[in-house]
Amino acid sequence: MVGCFWAGGEEGEVQRGRLAMEAPAAASQRVHVEGTTVEERYPPPTGYARVPAEEGGFGAFLRRQKLKPYGEKPLYHDGSEKEKYWVYDSVFDVDIGDRDLHQCADAVLLLRGEYLYSIGAYEEIGFRFVSGFKAEYGKWMEGYRIRVNGREESWHLVGEPGNSYPSFRKFMDMVFAYAGTRSLEQELHPVEVEDMRIGDVFIVGGSPGHAAIVVDLAQNREGGKVFLLAQSHMPAQQTELMANPVDWDLSPWYTLEGKRGLVTPEWTFALEDLKRF
């Protein structure tokens, strides 16, 4: 949860909110409100087709993420609703618990962890803390738990082996508590925006820092790409499929054609901030 930051302001909030209020008809043409997943709810813009995603791969997994009914608001960890409706277009149906843990990097970590868990790749589930310590789910499954003493972490055998989903989520909560944008950025490798894939992450490590993950991608005949982005933020909140505050006629899809950076409702990324697992 370390390192998320809100880079917006009141003036920007009013402008983006007014824009959303002025274009309901256009928005309805870009959303299948009855759709329950990213893929079902958001058809590609006219002239674009979704890029192929390998069955069983991370891209297909992200496209099939379940969304809350259209119009519902994200919930904070304390159960209150996020009122900044200009930030998001849909909300992922994700349980974030009641602790202030599931922030920006954590949303990306959970999606990656959930994917690996869903395909049984348990030994591949492992994330570094900001300290550099590697939390490995394979070891957690053996009954070991992580003990934190100041700035030192260590493994201790405390229970029986197990691999239940609740146990996996406890492992991820531990990761959320001690990982962040700084550590996640170091686990990813840079890619060019021209080579963007579903599952790539725009990330700035640090405090402040932020992260947003590409959850869908479409392309036209000329090779131009548009994509959908998801994020969480602080305080801990459900993952959001972000609105596009710059290109309302395209929102919630984004394009980088003719752009020198990626402007999202709560952060601006450089093109060089794109990374991959």
Secondary structure, DSSP 8 states (H G I E B T S, - for coil): -BTB-----HHHHHHHHHHHHH-HHHHHHT--TT--BHHHH----TT-EE----TTSHHHHHHT-BB--TT---BBTTS-B---TTTEEEEB-----SSTT--HHHHHHHHHHHHHHHTT-GGG-EEE-TTS-EEEHHHHHTTEEEEEETTEEEEEE-S-----HHHHHHHHHHHHHH-BHHHHHHHSEE--GGG--TT-EEEE-SSSBEEEEEEEEEE-TT--EEEEEEE--SS-B--EEE--SS-TTTTT-B--TT-SEEEETTEEEEGGGEEE-
